[in-house]
């Protein structure tokens, strides 16, 4: 066997950009377009000479080709990070199989680069917010009213680390849209879950529950991004990190009332696509293997997850304004007021200009008066309701939602609503014998209790089908009072201590061979709702029983699995009634304002397959049609060109439209196709996506971007928000969260 060739390289001399005439280092020779990368667009000779280690640099060897040269540049940059002057480098590392290299970097480097915590150490990294355009740039953390432990902890951090200049602010008990608007001029990070950590025999200390950020300018914990990131983390054996993300979501639901768009103050009125039930289920299945807990601790953990999911589902997605009273389906409809403050300063100029001209004011004058409330413009108010709804949907932006998102009962959201209901029913059946008890705050002047009694009375009179839709009076807003951290755990920190090593090891080969798609991993969705409820014919009624001691500030509600099973069945029926087109053999969004289907063709028509809400007949009819429309050379495209329409200077492209492809759409489709028996199709579209990522990784210096033009097979896109993750120097250090996950899941 021949000996592996090794090279001895002076790091800075080889990497440094010399004057063009010198041509003595790799950047000067190969980086001809000056972007600090070596790609197929560079026009260098694509060959570079280095000295062999065995000859102490005397004998020379040529490294050839874009991929090997860009790998050399990356290794030099990493060595420079560690202060190395000279390195010995194996030739095998420069010619590493690109699939192995990309997966290795994701597993052992990118996840760590994207990990954050909201604690003394983490605040150093996360407070700065490039989206903050206000004059007030002070570091600030908002802490919920009921989190006394957190408020004490962060106040201590502010005192012990004066260089942070940290302003610790306690939120009011009731967070209104008006209050959120009032703090837009003083934005800050929102606190998340704390947990106890001990090392060896030391006393436990509080640290922030870890989470993964998407990357680039997105330096906080995002809603639906986190679900897909968690799937990738579980494949890579990072259970503790995925667990932290779930617990942070429980904390958000407990204290902020919803899973937030992200944990910044200006997102307090806005959620994102809900994935918590499956996220909780998948992490729970791994706890026994990866975390040294007792059965009682795992039971306590899953109980907390069920409470959080019930609270979010009933008080957010099954309540006004997101529940449409007429059709009975759910919409994206955040409660925020005015212009979203995190946008670029000129983002809405084209919208405001006609109103400013009509008022005879400059753009700046009109904007200031509108934001302050001096000018009342209902038409503009409605525009921003729709704009915020687009952001809540996660699909910002697309012509599918342009100026009407808050009116649409979308296929994707209602698939997720169904999945929550089916999962909750299955979890209550599997872990709690068919009945689950929650403790609920009575609220100011018994507000939550009174609203509960009205909801319960209406449900008893009309039943699930009679009360949801057709103005049936369903109002489960009372669930905002449900206590997520109750009973065994008053705070997520009390789940138990965990010995945390300096760095968590990766997954074994056995872990990687385990099922990793959402459909394969969920205990309820894999068997179907009917099997999950087998044996519950005599179970508790759909109408909850309750206990309400007069001398207590709480009341308890006993919820049956059957209630959520009936909710799921009703949601399935409504989806067929309003969203399914027998003629087109596809699911479409429903416009609640126009009372008609929207005919925009979106790849989210496949989400009912992931959720399990489609019938077998619908799946058989839809899959060939959908793949003919959305399968392109690089994977699945977001929508069709025909639905998007013509593009011009006045009508620019939107990033969630044709010709762009996104990781979450791919992941949902793979699992949905596989679930309904379309294994060959799932593997084919998965391969297309993996090929797109790998080819770009090879040709463009290891890039792992936010999205792709999957029609033209490129990450070089010209669209409103650019492409996060594509602009870097020398080496990619983080990738992009859900793109990393899609690669690991796809493999």
C-alpha positions as CSV (number, residue, x, y, z in Angstrom):
1,X,0.0,0.0,0.0
2,X,1.4,3.4,-0.9
3,X,2.1,5.9,1.8
4,X,-0.3,8.8,2.2
5,X,1.4,12.0,0.9
6,X,1.7,14.8,3.4
7,X,2.6,18.4,2.9
8,X,4.4,21.0,5.2
9,X,2.9,24.4,4.8
10,X,3.6,27.8,6.2
11,X,0.1,29.0,7.0
12,X,0.2,32.8,6.6
13,X,2.7,32.9,3.8
14,X,0.6,30.5,1.8
15,X,-2.7,32.1,2.5
16,X,-1.8,35.9,2.5
17,X,-2.9,38.0,-0.5
18,X,0.4,39.2,-2.1
19,X,0.6,41.9,-4.7
20,X,-0.5,40.5,-8.1
21,X,3.0,40.7,-9.5
22,X,4.4,38.5,-6.8
23,X,2.1,35.5,-7.5
24,X,3.6,33.8,-4.5
25,X,0.5,32.6,-2.5
26,X,-2.7,30.9,-3.2
27,X,-5.1,33.8,-3.0
28,X,-3.0,36.1,-5.2
29,X,-2.8,33.3,-7.8
30,X,-6.2,31.7,-7.7
31,X,-8.7,34.3,-6.3
32,X,-9.0,36.3,-9.5
33,X,-12.3,37.9,-8.7
34,X,-11.2,39.0,-5.2
35,X,-14.0,37.5,-3.1
36,X,-11.6,35.6,-0.8
37,X,-12.8,32.3,-2.1
38,X,-11.6,29.9,-4.8
39,X,-14.5,28.9,-7.1
40,X,-15.2,27.7,-10.6
41,X,-15.6,31.4,-11.5
42,X,-12.0,32.2,-10.8
43,X,-9.6,32.2,-13.7
44,X,-6.3,31.2,-12.1
45,X,-4.2,28.2,-13.4
46,X,-6.0,25.9,-10.8
47,X,-2.7,24.4,-9.8
48,X,-0.6,25.3,-6.7
49,X,2.8,23.9,-5.6
50,X,3.5,22.9,-2.0
51,X,6.4,21.1,-0.3
52,X,6.2,17.5,0.9
53,X,6.5,16.9,4.7
54,X,8.9,13.9,4.3
55,X,11.4,16.1,2.4
56,X,10.9,19.0,4.9
57,X,9.5,21.1,2.0
58,X,12.4,20.4,-0.4
59,X,10.4,18.3,-2.8
60,X,7.4,19.9,-4.4
61,X,4.0,18.6,-5.4
62,X,1.2,20.2,-7.4
63,X,-2.3,20.4,-6.0
64,X,-4.8,20.7,-8.9
65,X,-8.4,21.7,-9.4
66,X,-10.9,24.0,-7.8
67,X,-12.1,21.6,-5.1
68,X,-8.7,20.7,-3.8
69,X,-7.4,24.2,-3.9
70,X,-10.5,25.6,-2.1
71,X,-10.1,22.8,0.5
72,X,-6.4,24.0,1.0
73,X,-7.6,27.5,1.5
74,X,-10.2,26.4,4.0
75,X,-7.6,24.3,6.0
76,X,-5.2,27.3,6.1
77,X,-8.0,29.6,7.4
78,X,-8.9,27.1,10.1
79,X,-5.2,26.7,11.1
80,X,-4.9,30.5,11.2
81,X,-7.9,30.7,13.6
82,X,-5.9,28.5,16.0
83,X,-2.8,30.6,15.6
84,X,-0.8,27.9,13.8
85,X,2.3,29.0,11.9
86,X,3.0,25.7,10.2
87,X,0.8,22.7,9.5
88,X,1.3,19.1,8.2
89,X,-1.6,18.4,5.9
90,X,-2.6,15.0,4.4
91,X,-3.3,14.9,0.7
92,X,-6.4,12.9,1.6
93,X,-7.9,15.8,3.4
94,X,-7.6,18.0,0.3
95,X,-9.2,15.3,-1.9
96,X,-11.7,14.2,0.7
97,X,-15.0,12.8,-0.7
98,X,-17.1,15.9,-0.8
99,X,-20.2,14.1,0.7
100,X,-18.1,12.9,3.6
101,X,-16.5,16.3,4.0
102,X,-19.7,18.3,4.0
103,X,-21.4,15.9,6.4
104,X,-18.3,15.9,8.7
105,X,-18.2,19.7,8.8
106,X,-21.9,20.0,9.6
107,X,-21.7,17.3,12.3
108,X,-18.6,18.4,14.1
109,X,-18.2,22.2,13.3
110,X,-21.3,23.9,11.8
111,X,-23.7,22.9,14.6
112,X,-21.3,24.3,17.2
113,X,-20.8,27.5,15.2
114,X,-24.6,28.0,15.3
115,X,-25.2,27.2,18.9
116,X,-26.2,30.0,21.3
117,X,-27.5,30.3,24.9
118,X,-29.3,33.1,26.7
119,X,-27.0,33.3,29.8
120,X,-24.0,35.2,31.1
121,X,-21.7,33.7,28.5
122,X,-24.2,33.6,25.7
123,X,-25.3,37.2,26.0
124,X,-21.8,38.3,25.0
125,X,-22.5,36.8,21.5
126,X,-26.3,37.3,21.0
127,X,-27.2,40.8,22.2
128,X,-26.0,42.6,19.1
129,X,-28.8,42.8,16.6
130,X,-28.1,43.9,13.0
131,X,-31.9,44.2,12.5
132,X,-32.1,46.9,15.2
133,X,-32.6,50.2,13.3
134,X,-33.6,52.3,16.4
135,X,-31.5,55.0,17.9
136,X,-31.4,52.9,21.1
137,X,-28.6,50.4,20.6
138,X,-28.1,49.4,24.3
139,X,-27.9,45.7,25.1
140,X,-31.3,44.8,26.6
141,X,-33.0,41.6,27.8
142,X,-36.8,41.3,28.4
143,X,-37.7,38.8,31.1
144,X,-41.3,37.5,31.6
145,X,-43.5,38.7,34.5
146,X,-43.8,35.2,36.1
147,X,-40.1,34.2,35.7
148,X,-38.7,35.4,39.0
149,X,-35.7,33.0,38.7
150,X,-34.8,34.4,35.4
151,X,-35.2,38.0,36.4
152,X,-32.9,37.5,39.4
153,X,-30.3,35.6,37.3
154,X,-30.1,38.2,34.5
155,X,-30.0,41.1,37.0
156,X,-27.0,39.4,38.6
157,X,-25.4,39.1,35.1
158,X,-25.9,42.8,34.6
159,X,-24.2,43.7,37.9
160,X,-21.3,41.2,37.5
161,X,-20.6,42.1,33.8
162,X,-20.9,45.9,33.6
163,X,-19.1,45.9,30.2
164,X,-22.3,44.4,28.7
165,X,-24.2,47.6,29.6
166,X,-27.2,45.2,30.0
167,X,-30.6,46.7,30.6
168,X,-32.8,44.0,32.3
169,X,-36.5,44.7,31.8
170,X,-39.4,42.8,33.4
171,X,-42.4,42.4,31.0
172,X,-45.9,43.1,32.1
173,X,-48.2,40.2,33.0
174,X,-50.4,40.8,30.0
175,X,-48.5,41.6,26.8
176,X,-50.7,43.6,24.4
177,X,-50.0,44.6,20.8
178,X,-50.0,48.2,22.0
179,X,-47.3,47.4,24.5
180,X,-45.2,45.6,21.9
181,X,-45.4,48.6,19.6
182,X,-44.4,50.9,22.4
183,X,-41.1,49.1,22.9
184,X,-40.1,49.0,19.2
185,X,-37.9,52.0,19.9
186,X,-36.0,50.1,22.6
187,X,-35.7,46.5,21.3
188,X,-34.0,43.7,23.0
189,X,-33.5,39.9,23.2
190,X,-36.2,37.8,25.0
191,X,-35.1,35.5,27.8
192,X,-35.4,31.7,27.2
193,X,-35.2,28.6,29.4
194,X,-32.5,28.2,32.1
195,X,-31.3,24.8,33.2
196,X,-29.1,23.4,35.9
197,X,-25.6,22.1,35.0
198,X,-23.0,20.4,37.1
199,X,-19.6,19.2,36.2
200,X,-18.1,16.4,38.2
201,X,-19.1,16.9,41.9
202,X,-19.6,20.7,41.8
203,X,-22.9,22.3,42.8
204,X,-25.4,22.9,40.1
205,X,-25.3,26.3,38.3
206,X,-27.7,27.9,36.0
207,X,-27.0,28.1,32.3
208,X,-29.2,28.9,29.3
209,X,-30.8,25.9,27.5
210,X,-28.8,25.8,24.2
211,X,-30.3,26.3,20.8
212,X,-29.3,26.6,17.1
213,X,-29.7,29.9,15.2
214,X,-30.3,29.8,11.4
215,X,-27.0,31.7,10.7
216,X,-25.9,35.0,9.2
217,X,-27.9,37.9,10.3
218,X,-30.4,35.6,12.0
219,X,-28.8,35.4,15.4
220,X,-31.7,34.3,17.5
221,X,-33.9,31.3,17.9
222,X,-36.5,31.1,15.1
223,X,-39.8,29.2,15.1
224,X,-40.0,26.7,12.3
225,X,-36.3,26.7,11.5
226,X,-35.7,25.1,14.9
227,X,-37.9,22.1,14.0
228,X,-35.8,21.2,11.0
229,X,-32.6,22.0,12.7
230,X,-33.6,19.6,15.5
231,X,-34.2,16.8,13.0
232,X,-30.6,17.2,11.8
233,X,-29.3,17.4,15.3
234,X,-31.0,14.1,16.2
235,X,-29.5,12.4,13.2
236,X,-26.1,13.6,14.3
237,X,-26.5,12.5,17.9
238,X,-26.9,16.0,19.4
239,X,-29.8,15.1,21.6
240,X,-28.9,17.5,24.4
241,X,-28.9,20.4,22.0
242,X,-32.2,19.4,20.4
243,X,-33.7,18.9,23.9
244,X,-32.7,22.5,24.8
245,X,-34.6,23.8,21.7
246,X,-37.8,22.0,22.7
247,X,-37.6,23.3,26.3
248,X,-37.0,26.9,25.0
249,X,-40.2,26.5,23.0
250,X,-42.1,25.4,26.1
251,X,-40.7,28.5,27.9
252,X,-42.0,30.7,25.1
253,X,-45.4,29.2,25.2
254,X,-45.6,29.5,29.0
255,X,-44.4,33.1,29.2
256,X,-45.0,34.7,25.8
257,X,-48.1,32.8,24.8
258,X,-46.8,31.2,21.6
259,X,-43.8,29.9,19.8
260,X,-42.3,33.1,18.6
261,X,-41.2,34.1,15.1
262,X,-37.9,34.6,17.0
263,X,-36.9,35.7,20.5
264,X,-36.6,39.4,19.9
265,X,-39.0,41.9,21.5
266,X,-40.5,43.0,18.2
267,X,-41.6,39.4,17.5
268,X,-43.8,39.1,20.6
269,X,-47.1,39.3,18.6
270,X,-45.9,36.9,15.8
271,X,-45.7,33.1,15.7
272,X,-44.4,30.8,12.9
273,X,-45.5,27.4,11.4
274,X,-46.1,25.1,14.4
275,X,-44.1,21.9,14.7
276,X,-43.8,21.4,18.4
277,X,-45.7,18.0,18.9
278,X,-43.5,16.1,16.5
279,X,-40.4,17.9,17.7
280,X,-41.2,16.8,21.3
281,X,-42.0,13.3,20.3
282,X,-38.8,12.8,18.4
283,X,-36.6,14.2,21.1
284,X,-38.4,12.1,23.7
285,X,-37.7,8.9,21.9
286,X,-33.9,9.7,22.1
287,X,-33.8,10.7,25.8
288,X,-33.6,7.1,27.0
289,X,-30.5,6.5,24.8
290,X,-28.6,9.7,25.3
291,X,-29.6,11.2,28.7
292,X,-29.3,9.5,32.1
293,X,-32.8,10.1,33.3
294,X,-35.2,7.9,35.2
295,X,-38.5,6.8,33.7
296,X,-40.3,9.3,36.0
297,X,-38.2,12.2,34.7
298,X,-38.9,11.2,31.1
299,X,-42.6,11.0,32.0
300,X,-42.5,14.5,33.6
301,X,-40.7,15.8,30.5
302,X,-43.3,14.5,28.0
303,X,-46.1,15.8,30.3
304,X,-44.6,19.2,30.0
305,X,-44.5,18.9,26.3
306,X,-48.2,17.9,26.1
307,X,-49.2,20.9,28.3
308,X,-47.2,23.2,26.1
309,X,-48.7,21.8,22.8
310,X,-52.3,22.0,24.2
311,X,-51.9,25.5,25.4
312,X,-50.4,26.7,22.1
313,X,-52.9,24.8,20.0
314,X,-56.1,25.9,21.8
315,X,-55.1,29.5,22.5
316,X,-53.2,30.4,19.3
317,X,-54.3,28.2,16.3
318,X,-57.8,27.4,17.5
319,X,-58.7,30.9,18.7
320,X,-59.4,34.3,17.1
321,X,-57.9,35.9,15.1
322,X,-56.2,32.9,13.6
323,X,-59.2,30.6,13.6
324,X,-61.7,31.6,10.9
325,X,-65.1,31.4,12.4
326,X,-66.9,30.7,9.1
327,X,-64.9,27.9,7.4
328,X,-63.4,26.6,10.7
329,X,-59.8,26.4,9.4
330,X,-56.8,28.3,10.6
331,X,-54.9,31.3,9.2
332,X,-51.7,33.2,9.8
333,X,-52.9,36.3,11.5
334,X,-50.5,38.0,14.0
335,X,-51.7,40.8,16.3
336,X,-48.9,43.3,15.7
337,X,-49.6,47.0,14.9
338,X,-48.0,49.1,12.2
339,X,-44.8,48.5,10.2
340,X,-42.6,45.6,11.2
341,X,-39.6,47.3,12.7
342,X,-37.0,44.7,11.8
343,X,-37.1,45.4,8.1
344,X,-34.6,47.5,6.2
345,X,-35.2,51.3,6.5
346,X,-36.3,51.6,2.8
347,X,-38.3,48.3,2.6
348,X,-41.8,49.9,2.6
349,X,-41.0,53.1,0.7
350,X,-42.8,52.0,-2.4
351,X,-45.9,51.2,-0.3
352,X,-45.8,54.5,1.7
353,X,-45.0,56.9,-1.2
354,X,-48.6,57.1,-2.7
355,X,-50.0,57.9,0.8
356,X,-47.3,60.5,1.5
357,X,-48.0,62.2,-1.8
358,X,-51.7,62.2,-1.1
359,X,-51.1,63.8,2.3
360,X,-48.6,66.3,0.8
361,X,-45.8,65.1,3.1
362,X,-42.3,63.8,2.5
363,X,-41.8,60.1,2.9
364,X,-40.0,60.5,6.2
365,X,-42.6,62.9,7.6
366,X,-45.4,60.5,6.6
367,X,-43.7,57.5,8.0
368,X,-43.0,59.2,11.3
369,X,-46.6,60.4,11.7
370,X,-48.0,57.0,10.7
371,X,-45.8,55.1,13.2
372,X,-46.7,57.6,16.0
373,X,-50.4,57.3,15.3
374,X,-50.9,60.9,14.2
375,X,-52.1,59.6,10.8
376,X,-54.9,57.0,10.7
377,X,-55.0,55.0,7.4
378,X,-57.1,51.8,7.6
379,X,-56.0,50.6,4.2
380,X,-52.4,50.8,5.1
381,X,-53.1,49.1,8.4
382,X,-54.6,46.2,6.5
383,X,-51.6,46.0,4.3
384,X,-49.4,45.6,7.3
385,X,-51.7,42.9,8.8
386,X,-51.1,40.9,5.6
387,X,-47.3,41.7,5.6
388,X,-46.9,40.5,9.2
389,X,-49.0,37.4,8.3
390,X,-46.5,36.6,5.5
391,X,-43.7,36.8,8.0
392,X,-45.6,34.6,10.5
393,X,-46.1,32.0,7.7
394,X,-42.3,31.7,7.3
395,X,-42.7,32.2,3.6
396,X,-41.6,35.8,3.4
397,X,-42.0,36.7,0.6
398,X,-44.2,35.2,-2.2
399,X,-46.8,36.3,-4.7
400,X,-48.9,33.5,-3.3
401,X,-49.5,35.7,-0.2
402,X,-49.2,39.2,-1.6
403,X,-51.6,41.5,0.1
404,X,-53.9,38.7,1.3
405,X,-52.1,36.3,3.6
406,X,-54.2,37.0,6.6
407,X,-57.3,36.0,4.6
408,X,-55.9,32.6,3.6
409,X,-56.5,29.3,5.3
410,X,-53.3,27.7,3.9
411,X,-52.7,24.1,3.1
412,X,-49.4,24.1,5.1
413,X,-50.8,25.6,8.3
414,X,-53.9,23.4,8.4
415,X,-51.8,20.3,7.8
416,X,-49.8,21.3,10.9
417,X,-53.0,22.0,12.9
418,X,-54.2,18.5,12.0
419,X,-50.9,17.0,13.0
420,X,-51.0,18.7,16.4
421,X,-54.5,17.3,17.1
422,X,-53.5,13.8,16.0
423,X,-50.3,13.9,17.9
424,X,-51.9,15.2,21.1
425,X,-54.6,12.5,20.9
426,X,-51.9,9.9,20.5
427,X,-49.7,11.2,23.3
428,X,-52.5,11.3,25.8
429,X,-53.5,7.8,24.8
430,X,-50.0,6.4,24.9
431,X,-48.6,8.0,28.0
432,X,-51.6,9.1,30.1
433,X,-54.3,6.5,29.7
434,X,-56.6,8.6,27.6
435,X,-57.1,11.6,29.9
436,X,-54.8,14.5,30.7
437,X,-55.1,17.2,33.4
438,X,-54.0,20.8,33.1
439,X,-53.9,23.5,35.7
440,X,-55.1,26.9,34.5
441,X,-54.8,30.4,36.1
442,X,-58.2,31.9,36.8
443,X,-56.8,35.2,35.4
444,X,-57.7,38.8,36.3
445,X,-61.2,38.9,37.6
446,X,-61.6,35.2,36.8
447,X,-61.3,36.0,33.1
448,X,-59.8,32.7,31.9
449,X,-62.3,30.7,34.1
450,X,-65.3,32.6,32.7
451,X,-64.1,32.1,29.1
452,X,-63.6,28.4,29.8
453,X,-67.1,27.9,31.1
454,X,-68.6,29.6,28.0
455,X,-66.4,27.5,25.7
456,X,-67.3,24.3,27.6
457,X,-71.0,25.1,27.5
458,X,-70.9,25.7,23.8
459,X,-69.0,22.5,23.2
460,X,-71.5,20.5,25.2
461,X,-74.4,21.9,23.3
462,X,-73.0,21.8,19.7
463,X,-70.2,19.3,19.8
464,X,-66.9,19.7,17.9
465,X,-68.4,19.7,14.4
466,X,-71.2,22.1,15.4
467,X,-69.0,24.6,17.2
468,X,-66.0,24.9,14.8
469,X,-67.0,26.6,11.5
470,X,-70.3,28.2,10.4
471,X,-70.0,30.7,13.2
472,X,-70.4,27.9,15.7
473,X,-69.0,30.0,18.6
474,X,-65.9,28.0,19.4
475,X,-63.6,30.2,21.6
476,X,-60.8,28.3,23.4
477,X,-58.9,31.5,24.2
478,X,-59.1,30.5,27.9
479,X,-56.2,28.1,27.3
480,X,-53.8,31.1,27.5
481,X,-54.0,30.5,31.3
482,X,-52.7,26.9,31.1
483,X,-49.5,26.4,33.2
484,X,-46.9,24.7,31.2
485,X,-44.4,24.2,34.0
486,X,-46.6,22.6,36.6
487,X,-46.7,19.8,39.0
488,X,-43.3,18.1,39.0
489,X,-41.5,21.1,37.5
490,X,-42.1,24.7,38.3
491,X,-39.4,25.8,35.9
492,X,-37.5,24.0,33.1
493,X,-34.4,24.2,35.2
494,X,-36.0,21.7,37.6
495,X,-36.1,18.8,35.2
496,X,-32.9,17.5,36.7
497,X,-29.2,18.2,36.4
498,X,-27.2,16.8,33.6
499,X,-23.4,16.4,33.4
500,X,-22.3,18.3,30.4
501,X,-18.9,17.4,28.8
502,X,-16.9,20.2,27.2
503,X,-18.1,19.0,23.8
504,X,-20.8,16.5,23.0
505,X,-19.7,13.5,20.9
506,X,-21.2,12.8,17.5
507,X,-23.6,10.0,16.7
508,X,-22.4,6.4,16.2
509,X,-23.0,4.5,13.0
510,X,-25.9,2.8,14.7
511,X,-27.5,6.2,15.4
512,X,-27.1,7.2,11.8
513,X,-28.8,4.1,10.6
514,X,-32.0,4.8,12.7
515,X,-35.1,6.1,11.0
516,X,-34.8,9.9,10.7
517,X,-37.8,11.2,8.8
518,X,-40.7,12.7,10.6
519,X,-43.1,10.0,9.3
520,X,-40.8,7.2,10.5
521,X,-40.2,8.7,13.9
522,X,-43.7,9.7,15.3
523,X,-45.6,7.1,17.4
524,X,-49.0,8.4,16.4
525,X,-48.6,9.4,12.7
526,X,-47.0,6.2,11.6
527,X,-49.9,4.0,12.8
528,X,-52.7,6.4,12.1
529,X,-55.2,8.2,14.3
530,X,-57.6,5.3,14.5
531,X,-54.9,2.9,15.9
532,X,-53.7,5.5,18.3
533,X,-57.2,5.6,19.9
534,X,-57.8,1.9,19.8
535,X,-59.6,0.8,22.9
536,X,-60.9,4.2,23.9
537,X,-64.5,3.6,22.9
538,X,-65.6,4.1,26.4
539,X,-63.1,6.9,27.1
540,X,-64.0,10.2,28.7
541,X,-66.4,12.5,26.8
542,X,-65.1,15.2,24.5
543,X,-66.6,17.7,26.9
544,X,-63.9,18.4,29.6
545,X,-64.6,18.0,33.3
546,X,-63.1,20.6,35.7
547,X,-62.4,21.4,39.3
548,X,-62.5,25.0,40.5
549,X,-61.9,25.5,44.3
550,X,-63.2,28.8,45.4
551,X,-60.2,29.7,47.5
552,X,-57.6,29.0,44.7
553,X,-56.3,31.2,41.9
554,X,-56.2,28.1,39.7
555,X,-58.7,25.6,38.3
556,X,-58.0,22.2,36.7
557,X,-59.3,20.8,33.4
558,X,-59.4,17.2,32.5
559,X,-59.0,16.8,28.7
560,X,-59.7,13.5,26.9
561,X,-57.8,12.1,23.9
562,X,-61.1,11.8,22.2
563,X,-61.6,15.5,22.1
564,X,-58.4,16.0,20.1
565,X,-59.2,12.9,18.0
566,X,-62.5,14.5,17.0
567,X,-60.8,17.8,16.4
568,X,-58.4,16.1,14.0
569,X,-61.1,14.3,12.1
570,X,-63.0,17.5,11.8
571,X,-59.9,19.4,10.5
572,X,-59.4,16.6,8.0
573,X,-63.0,16.9,6.8
574,X,-62.7,20.7,6.5
575,X,-59.5,20.4,4.5
576,X,-61.2,18.1,2.0
577,X,-64.2,20.4,1.8
578,X,-62.3,23.7,1.3
579,X,-58.7,22.9,0.2
580,X,-59.0,19.8,-2.0
581,X,-59.7,20.2,-5.7
582,X,-61.0,17.0,-7.2
583,X,-60.7,18.6,-10.7
584,X,-57.0,19.7,-10.3
585,X,-56.1,16.7,-8.0
586,X,-54.3,19.1,-5.6
587,X,-54.7,20.9,-2.4
588,X,-55.0,24.7,-2.5
589,X,-55.3,27.5,0.0
590,X,-58.8,28.8,0.8
591,X,-59.4,32.6,0.6
592,X,-61.7,33.2,3.6
593,X,-62.5,36.8,2.4
594,X,-63.5,35.8,-1.2
595,X,-64.8,32.4,-0.1
596,X,-63.1,30.6,-2.9
597,X,-59.9,28.5,-3.5
598,X,-56.7,30.3,-4.3
599,X,-55.4,28.7,-7.5
600,X,-51.7,29.5,-6.7
601,X,-49.8,26.2,-7.2
602,X,-47.5,25.6,-4.2
603,X,-45.3,22.6,-3.3
604,X,-46.9,22.9,0.1
605,X,-49.8,20.9,-1.4
606,X,-47.6,17.9,-0.3
607,X,-47.7,18.8,3.4
608,X,-51.0,16.9,4.0
609,X,-48.9,13.8,3.2
610,X,-46.4,14.6,6.0
611,X,-49.3,15.3,8.4
612,X,-51.3,12.2,7.4
613,X,-54.4,14.3,6.8
614,X,-54.7,13.2,3.1
615,X,-56.7,10.2,2.2
616,X,-55.0,7.4,0.3
617,X,-57.1,8.2,-2.7
618,X,-56.1,11.9,-2.6
619,X,-52.4,10.9,-2.3
620,X,-52.6,8.6,-5.3
621,X,-54.3,11.3,-7.4
622,X,-52.1,14.2,-6.3
623,X,-48.5,12.8,-6.2
624,X,-48.1,12.4,-10.0
625,X,-49.6,15.8,-10.7
626,X,-47.6,17.5,-8.0
627,X,-44.2,16.0,-9.1
628,X,-44.9,16.9,-12.7
629,X,-45.3,20.5,-11.6
630,X,-42.7,20.9,-8.9
631,X,-39.9,18.4,-9.5
632,X,-37.0,20.1,-11.4
633,X,-33.4,19.2,-11.9
634,X,-32.2,20.5,-8.5
635,X,-35.1,19.2,-6.3
636,X,-38.5,20.6,-5.6
637,X,-39.3,24.2,-6.6
638,X,-41.5,26.3,-4.3
639,X,-44.2,27.1,-6.9
640,X,-44.9,27.0,-10.6
641,X,-43.8,29.7,-13.0
642,X,-47.3,30.0,-14.2
643,X,-48.6,30.8,-10.7
644,X,-45.8,33.2,-10.0
645,X,-46.5,35.2,-13.2
646,X,-44.3,37.5,-15.2
647,X,-41.3,39.2,-13.6
648,X,-40.3,42.8,-14.3
649,X,-38.6,45.8,-12.7
650,X,-41.9,46.7,-11.2
651,X,-42.7,43.1,-10.2
652,X,-39.4,41.6,-9.0
653,X,-39.0,37.9,-8.0
654,X,-39.9,36.7,-4.6
655,X,-37.7,34.2,-2.8
656,X,-40.4,31.7,-1.9
657,X,-41.6,31.5,-5.6
658,X,-40.3,29.8,-8.8
659,X,-37.4,29.1,-9.4
660,X,-36.3,28.8,-5.8
661,X,-36.1,25.7,-3.6
662,X,-35.9,25.5,0.2
663,X,-34.8,22.9,2.7
664,X,-38.1,22.6,4.7
665,X,-40.1,22.0,1.5
666,X,-37.8,19.1,0.6
667,X,-37.8,17.5,4.0
668,X,-41.6,17.7,4.3
669,X,-42.0,16.1,0.9
670,X,-39.5,13.3,1.5
671,X,-41.3,12.2,4.6
672,X,-44.8,12.6,3.1
673,X,-44.0,10.7,0.0
674,X,-42.4,7.9,2.0
675,X,-45.3,7.7,4.4
676,X,-47.9,7.1,1.6
677,X,-45.7,4.5,-0.1
678,X,-44.0,6.6,-2.8
679,X,-40.5,5.5,-1.7
680,X,-38.9,5.6,-5.1
681,X,-40.2,9.2,-5.7
682,X,-39.0,10.3,-2.3
683,X,-35.5,9.0,-2.9
684,X,-35.3,10.5,-6.4
685,X,-36.3,14.1,-5.3
686,X,-34.0,13.7,-2.2
687,X,-31.1,12.7,-4.5
688,X,-31.7,15.8,-6.7
689,X,-31.5,18.1,-3.6
690,X,-28.4,16.4,-2.2
691,X,-26.7,16.6,-5.6
692,X,-27.5,20.4,-5.8
693,X,-25.9,21.0,-2.4
694,X,-22.9,18.8,-3.0
695,X,-22.2,20.3,-6.5
696,X,-22.3,23.9,-5.0
697,X,-20.2,22.8,-2.1
698,X,-17.5,21.5,-4.5
699,X,-17.6,24.3,-7.0
700,X,-17.9,27.3,-4.6
701,X,-15.4,26.9,-1.8
702,X,-17.6,24.8,0.5
703,X,-20.7,27.1,0.5
704,X,-23.8,26.0,2.3
705,X,-26.4,28.8,1.7
706,X,-29.9,29.5,2.8
707,X,-31.6,28.6,-0.5
708,X,-31.1,27.6,-4.1
709,X,-32.3,28.4,-7.5
710,X,-33.1,24.7,-8.2
711,X,-34.1,25.3,-11.8
712,X,-30.8,26.7,-12.8
713,X,-28.8,24.8,-10.1
714,X,-27.2,27.8,-8.5
715,X,-26.9,29.6,-5.1
716,X,-26.2,32.9,-7.0
717,X,-29.6,34.4,-6.7
718,X,-30.9,37.9,-7.4
719,X,-33.8,38.3,-5.0
720,X,-34.9,40.8,-2.3
721,X,-33.0,39.4,0.6
722,X,-30.0,37.9,-1.2
723,X,-28.8,34.5,0.0
724,X,-27.6,34.2,3.6
725,X,-24.5,32.1,4.0
726,X,-23.1,32.8,0.6
727,X,-21.0,35.8,1.6
728,X,-17.9,34.6,3.6
729,X,-14.2,34.8,3.7
730,X,-11.9,31.8,3.1
731,X,-14.0,29.1,4.9
732,X,-17.6,28.4,5.8
733,X,-17.9,28.2,9.6
734,X,-21.6,27.7,10.2
735,X,-23.4,26.7,7.0
736,X,-27.1,27.5,7.3
737,X,-29.3,25.8,9.9
738,X,-32.0,24.0,8.0
739,X,-29.8,23.5,5.0
740,X,-27.3,21.6,7.3
741,X,-30.2,19.5,8.6
742,X,-31.5,18.7,5.1
743,X,-28.2,17.3,4.1
744,X,-27.9,15.1,7.1
745,X,-31.5,13.9,6.9
746,X,-31.2,13.4,3.1
747,X,-28.1,11.2,3.5
